[in-house]
Amino acid sequence: MRITSKGQITIPQQVRRDLGLEPGDEVDVQVDGESARIVRVAGAPTRGQRLVSRLRGTATAHLDMSTDELMALLRDDD
């Protein structure tokens, strides 16, 4: 791995996969003498939690519709 001029590195795909890291996950770098470890930030929201949080409250446009009306809308029935 090479450090960019901005101090960035790319974590190899297999390492991300092995650690279960997804885009947007928060990680921390822990220094121990001459070594550094990348660890997931404890208590940081997961990718799924971030998605649910972003979507929460956005499906309010059709709350006054009946179940049949919603199903027709989803099926694109006329």
Secondary structure, DSSP 8 states (H G I E B T S, - for coil): ----TTS-----HHHHHHHT--TT--EEEEEETTEEEEEE-TT---HHHHHHHHHTT---TTTTS-HHHHHHHHHT--
